[in-house]
Amino acid sequence: MASSTTTPSQPDRPVRPNLAFRQLRGRHSPAEFAALVRRAAREIGERVSCDARYIGRVEAGEIRCPNYAYERVFLHMFPGRTLADLGFAPRSSVRGRGARPPGDTPLALVRGETQEAVEPYDPPDGFQPPDGFQPHDTHHPQNTYETHDNYEESDVLRRLFMTGGGATVAAATLGPLGSTIDAMAADRPLHRAGSSHAAALEEAVRRIRLLDDRHGADGLYRRAAAPLRAAYALLDAGATRQTTADRLHSGAGELAISVGWLAHDSGRFDDARSHYAEALATARMTGDPGLEAHAFCNTAFLARDAGRPREAVRAAQAAQRVGRPLGSARLMSLLALREAGGWAGLADRTGCEQALVRAQALFERGHSDADPEWMSFYGEAELEGLEAQCWSTLGDWRRASRHARRAAELQDPHFTRNIALYTAELADDLARGGRPDEAAMAGLRVLDLLGQVQSSRIQGMLAGTARVLLPHRRASGVQEFLDRHASTPRVV
């Protein structure tokens, strides 16, 4: 019997860019245009995972024909146009069968395409187009660009569901990646990886980030090991083309970081350190500065949380050395914040303030095409939240609570986990700053969110707040918070 991990049935073909779609994007950056796509999707009741990398793949010609959800969104954005006008190939030429009318879209595909509300790490301060914005009118005739990737994104999606803490969390694996896991479990030989495997690996990273943003790391971490093992098995099996091999290495490294973050956020620091080191090794073997900067960035964050502030400073500075040539001001801003967190842990107020000033100045330069996909979560809310953590570490509770409050207010409502995190930070800062009644109110808001979020980090913060509030039981709301906190099930 043939293995399920066969290579694509059609030979690799040269990829041609979709110039028509690029012209329609106009002067907007890929991240800004992706925000427009998500906004258009919401207008018609669709939910798509669109980010700067997806726009880049379309413009590069890697996505010859969008899935049905994206098709509906694009046609809504550009009334009167056809997919051919947007530079896409006929569906029949991509998939070997005729396209379906919009009303005949299979239910399974609809469910697969519209499962998530937002893309992982969407900018919390999402781009809003100017009034009267209309996509550019320039367009090309039909482009029949071909590529070796003959899989529509939704057609390869398989979901496994788990239930915990009142929230149903979908741990996603993609068809080619899922079949790799199946082959590994059955001890079958793996075939050389093709572009569909690389795309599946990239999508797995996005799904994990999305699920973490919605539900937190606990529980999800235990399900993330299989895709990571499959990713490295694919690397060992080899790839059909060098470009595919490069994508596999980058995807495996990003997946290692994502799994490392799940370990990190759920308090498994040793596991997280191992995964980050694995990603760093992958980056250095392949000469991938973007992946290396990401690995150092997370290593710095982990070192801060693990009580190694000097290592946090050095890792953040290493990330800045590697990341500077990439040309992303937002990346450098985030890395400056990682450094600030380390200086705060060393009680070096001057070093912390200098890094915070750099972070703010770099942030104000705005988005650019050079911004990595993984840090689309980094908006004004995250900036405020990380600064709040610095002031909290330095014991400046007034400043810390001000920034934490602003972070919670700015956060996109889809990112339940971050809202809970920032509000927990606010509760702790208020409690330590001598405002127990306000702290209790904030703590109660966090408890309301714990049915949707499983995070050891957030529960640990609440436990600390509860201890601080114990002597203030008579203050308004404190006893209610303490009672509810005591009765809240703990993450195992």
Disulfide bonds with the S-S distance in Angstrom:
none
